[in-house]
Amino acid sequence: MDRITIKAGAAAQQYLDYAKSVASNIHKSLQKNDEIGFSKKFSLTDEFAVLQDLRRSAAIFSVSMEQLESAVKKFVADFERMSGKLSKSKPATKTFDDLNSALKFVFESWKSKKKAIEEMGARLADEKSADLIKKARKGMIFEVLEADRPELIKTASNILAQHPKLTVVLANSKGDLVGMSKTKDMGSFIREICQKCKGKGGGKRELGQGKIYNAPSSFLKLKNRYC
């Protein structure tokens, strides 16, 4: 009986040590962020309190405690990336007494920043759409846009929502190509453009996508041919 108790106690202590190590790593990760600080009350000495703190924190991110450390790293990295997009000035630092409170702040701030960036992206897409519409020739927009593929699709979709008779073909400097139309077979059209630009592409009738080489010069050389 004593042998079983000792074994169980050793395993429990090993798990508590593991939890403390995870908490320490998360604490170090959070300390690197300018928006997060910890008060003098913060402590990792109470192993059982640390374990409870981690379990509550894991529930915030909907992960197991074993997955928490990697999840926090991803969220914090995303959090910092979004902060940089939204503000160039140094943010105010919030102080927390425990990890759970700090991680709640990270998660809630991540959600609000994500929403703000989506709204900002929608506004920018509207502005870009308005500029591109002015460049339409012969019922077609055939332009280079500095945006990633999802934004190219969103911009083309915005244009068609306002002008459904237009055909929109957009490329970026990385060679991503997107075409949308309600009047033209875009799968075939994008395939044709890609072949002329030594790339590959295709798609459905209303949406075609592809990858071209020597962008954007190879793409722009075709502009006068199509519009």
C-alpha positions as CSV (number, residue, x, y, z in Angstrom):
1,M,0.0,0.0,0.0
2,D,2.8,2.4,0.9
3,R,4.6,1.6,-2.3
4,I,1.5,2.5,-4.4
5,T,1.0,5.7,-2.5
6,I,4.6,6.7,-3.1
7,K,4.4,5.9,-6.8
8,A,1.1,7.9,-7.1
9,G,2.7,10.8,-5.2
10,A,5.8,10.8,-7.4
11,A,3.6,10.8,-10.6
12,A,1.5,13.7,-9.2
13,Q,4.6,15.7,-8.3
14,Q,6.0,15.1,-11.8
15,Y,2.8,16.4,-13.3
16,L,2.8,19.5,-11.0
17,D,6.4,20.2,-12.1
18,Y,5.4,19.9,-15.7
19,A,2.5,22.3,-15.1
20,K,4.9,24.8,-13.5
21,S,7.3,24.5,-16.4
22,V,4.5,25.2,-18.9
23,A,3.3,28.2,-16.8
24,S,6.8,29.6,-16.6
25,N,7.3,29.3,-20.4
26,I,3.9,31.0,-21.0
27,H,4.8,33.8,-18.6
28,K,8.1,34.4,-20.4
29,S,6.3,34.5,-23.7
30,L,3.8,37.0,-22.5
31,Q,6.4,39.2,-20.9
32,K,7.9,39.9,-24.3
33,N,4.6,41.7,-25.3
34,D,4.5,45.4,-24.7
35,E,0.8,45.3,-23.9
36,I,1.1,42.8,-21.1
37,G,2.7,43.2,-17.7
38,F,2.5,41.4,-14.3
39,S,2.1,42.8,-10.9
40,K,4.1,42.0,-7.8
41,K,1.4,39.7,-6.7
42,F,2.2,37.3,-9.6
43,S,3.7,34.1,-8.4
44,L,4.3,30.5,-9.6
45,T,5.2,29.1,-6.2
46,D,1.8,27.5,-5.4
47,E,1.9,24.5,-7.7
48,F,-1.8,23.6,-7.2
49,A,-2.9,27.2,-8.0
50,V,-0.7,27.1,-11.1
51,L,-2.3,23.9,-12.2
52,Q,-5.8,25.3,-11.8
53,D,-4.8,28.5,-13.6
54,L,-3.5,26.5,-16.5
55,R,-6.7,24.4,-16.7
56,R,-8.9,27.5,-16.7
57,S,-6.6,29.1,-19.3
58,A,-6.8,26.0,-21.5
59,A,-10.6,26.2,-21.5
60,I,-10.3,29.8,-22.9
61,F,-8.5,28.6,-26.0
62,S,-10.5,25.3,-26.2
63,V,-7.3,23.2,-26.0
64,S,-6.0,20.6,-23.5
65,M,-3.4,21.8,-21.0
66,E,-0.7,19.9,-22.9
67,Q,-1.6,22.0,-26.0
68,L,-1.8,25.3,-24.2
69,E,1.8,26.5,-24.5
70,S,1.9,26.1,-28.3
71,A,-1.6,27.6,-28.6
72,V,-0.6,30.7,-26.6
73,K,2.5,31.2,-28.8
74,K,0.4,31.1,-31.9
75,F,-2.2,33.5,-30.5
76,V,0.4,35.9,-29.1
77,A,2.3,36.0,-32.5
78,D,-1.0,36.7,-34.2
79,F,-2.0,39.2,-31.6
80,E,1.3,41.1,-32.1
81,R,1.0,41.0,-35.9
82,M,-2.5,42.5,-35.7
83,S,-1.4,45.1,-33.2
84,G,1.2,46.3,-35.7
85,K,-1.3,46.6,-38.4
86,L,-3.8,48.6,-36.3
87,S,-1.4,51.0,-34.5
88,K,2.1,52.3,-35.0
89,S,2.3,53.9,-31.6
90,K,3.4,52.0,-28.5
91,P,0.3,50.5,-26.7
92,A,-0.5,51.0,-23.1
93,T,0.6,48.1,-20.8
94,K,-2.0,46.2,-18.8
95,T,-0.9,44.6,-15.5
96,F,-2.2,41.2,-14.4
97,D,-1.9,39.2,-11.2
98,D,-2.1,35.7,-12.8
99,L,-1.7,33.9,-16.1
100,N,-5.4,33.2,-16.5
101,S,-6.3,37.0,-16.5
102,A,-3.5,37.8,-18.9
103,L,-4.5,35.0,-21.3
104,K,-8.2,36.1,-21.1
105,F,-7.0,39.6,-22.2
106,V,-4.9,38.1,-25.0
107,F,-7.9,36.0,-26.3
108,E,-10.5,38.9,-26.1
109,S,-8.1,41.4,-27.6
110,W,-7.2,38.9,-30.4
111,K,-10.9,38.7,-31.2
112,S,-11.5,42.4,-31.2
113,K,-8.3,43.1,-33.2
114,K,-9.3,40.4,-35.7
115,K,-12.7,42.0,-36.2
116,A,-11.1,45.5,-36.5
117,I,-8.7,44.2,-39.2
118,E,-11.5,42.5,-41.1
119,E,-13.5,45.8,-41.1
120,M,-10.4,47.7,-42.2
121,G,-9.8,45.2,-44.9
122,A,-13.4,45.6,-46.1
123,R,-13.0,49.4,-46.3
124,L,-9.8,49.1,-48.2
125,A,-11.4,46.6,-50.6
126,D,-14.2,49.0,-51.2
127,E,-11.7,51.8,-51.9
128,K,-9.6,49.6,-54.2
129,S,-12.8,48.4,-56.0
130,A,-13.9,52.0,-56.6
131,D,-10.4,52.8,-58.2
132,L,-10.5,49.7,-60.3
133,I,-14.0,50.3,-61.6
134,K,-12.7,53.6,-63.1
135,K,-10.2,51.7,-65.1
136,A,-12.7,49.4,-66.8
137,R,-12.4,49.1,-70.5
138,K,-14.7,47.3,-72.9
139,G,-16.5,45.7,-70.0
140,M,-13.4,44.4,-68.4
141,I,-11.0,45.2,-65.5
142,F,-7.5,43.8,-66.2
143,E,-5.2,45.1,-63.5
144,V,-2.3,44.4,-61.1
145,L,-3.1,44.8,-57.4
146,E,-0.8,44.6,-54.5
147,A,-2.9,42.2,-52.4
148,D,-2.8,38.5,-51.5
149,R,-5.0,36.0,-53.3
150,P,-7.9,36.1,-50.8
151,E,-8.0,39.9,-51.1
152,L,-7.9,39.7,-54.9
153,I,-11.0,37.5,-54.7
154,K,-12.8,39.8,-52.3
155,T,-12.1,42.8,-54.4
156,A,-13.3,41.1,-57.6
157,S,-16.4,40.0,-55.7
158,N,-17.1,43.6,-54.5
159,I,-16.8,44.9,-58.0
160,L,-19.2,42.3,-59.4
161,A,-21.7,43.0,-56.6
162,Q,-21.8,46.6,-57.9
163,H,-21.4,46.0,-61.6
164,P,-22.5,42.4,-62.5
165,K,-21.9,42.9,-66.2
166,L,-18.1,43.5,-65.7
167,T,-15.4,40.8,-66.1
168,V,-12.7,41.2,-63.5
169,V,-9.2,39.8,-63.9
170,L,-6.6,40.7,-61.1
171,A,-3.0,39.7,-60.6
172,N,-0.4,40.5,-58.0
173,S,3.4,40.7,-58.2
174,K,3.7,37.2,-56.7
175,G,2.0,35.7,-59.8
176,D,-1.4,35.0,-58.2
177,L,-4.2,35.4,-60.7
178,V,-7.9,35.7,-60.1
179,G,-10.8,36.2,-62.5
180,M,-14.5,36.6,-61.8
181,S,-17.4,37.2,-64.2
182,K,-21.1,36.4,-64.5
183,T,-21.0,36.7,-68.3
184,K,-17.8,34.9,-69.3
185,D,-16.4,31.4,-68.6
186,M,-13.7,32.4,-66.2
187,G,-12.3,28.9,-65.8
188,S,-11.4,28.7,-69.5
189,F,-10.3,32.4,-69.6
190,I,-7.9,32.1,-66.7
191,R,-6.5,28.9,-68.1
192,E,-5.9,30.7,-71.4
193,I,-4.1,33.6,-69.7
194,C,-2.0,31.3,-67.6
195,Q,-0.9,29.4,-70.7
196,K,0.2,32.6,-72.3
197,C,2.2,33.5,-69.1
198,K,3.7,30.0,-68.8
199,G,1.6,29.3,-65.7
200,K,-1.2,27.0,-64.7
201,G,-4.8,27.8,-63.8
202,G,-8.5,27.0,-64.3
203,G,-11.6,27.0,-62.2
204,K,-15.4,27.2,-62.5
205,R,-17.5,29.3,-64.8
206,E,-17.8,32.4,-62.5
207,L,-14.4,32.1,-60.7
208,G,-11.0,31.2,-62.1
209,Q,-7.7,31.1,-60.4
210,G,-4.1,30.5,-61.4
211,K,-0.4,31.1,-61.0
212,I,1.6,33.0,-63.7
213,Y,5.4,33.6,-64.1
214,N,7.2,36.8,-64.7
215,A,4.4,38.7,-63.0
216,P,3.3,41.4,-63.4
217,S,5.0,42.2,-66.7
218,S,3.8,39.0,-68.5
219,F,0.3,39.7,-67.4
220,L,0.2,43.4,-68.3
221,K,1.5,42.6,-71.9
222,L,-1.9,40.9,-72.5
223,K,-4.0,43.8,-71.3
224,N,-4.4,45.5,-74.8
225,R,-5.2,42.1,-76.3
226,Y,-8.2,41.6,-74.0
227,C,-9.5,45.0,-73.2
